[in-house]
């Protein structure tokens, strides 16, 4: 029998199989000439209707979610820097070199948004700069966290 490589990841297959088991339904995934069928285990108890309704309501709530409060969204470097600064708290200073993958471009983007303050040290070297999160930056991160708690992403 020939092996076939599908674009479906293992995690996706596990989620589909769990959904098949919970709902008692058969799911099919078709890609090219290959059909993968997920059949619930014989004798498995399907999920209660209240559990399915709860899952659907959470999904509907996520689909109807308003846009996230931080616009434009952070890139991964901005997220890492802001998460580190949130841990320290408002007003706590940190050397720019103390955050991994944090450079002058990321510093400028966060400064232009008003989310960080920059304190330049003598010598004008980027690594000598100290940064701290502002109240506006802290409020934006808290609003983002509240949004993601209320409207979980898929």
Secondary structure, DSSP 8 states (H G I E B T S, - for coil): ------S--HHHHHHHHHHHHHHT--EEEEETTEEEEE---TT-----HHHHHHHHHHHHHHHT----SSSS---HHHHHHHHHHHHH-TT--EEGGGSTT--HHHHHHHHHHTSEEEE--TT--GGG-EEEE-HHHHHHHHHHHHHHHHS---
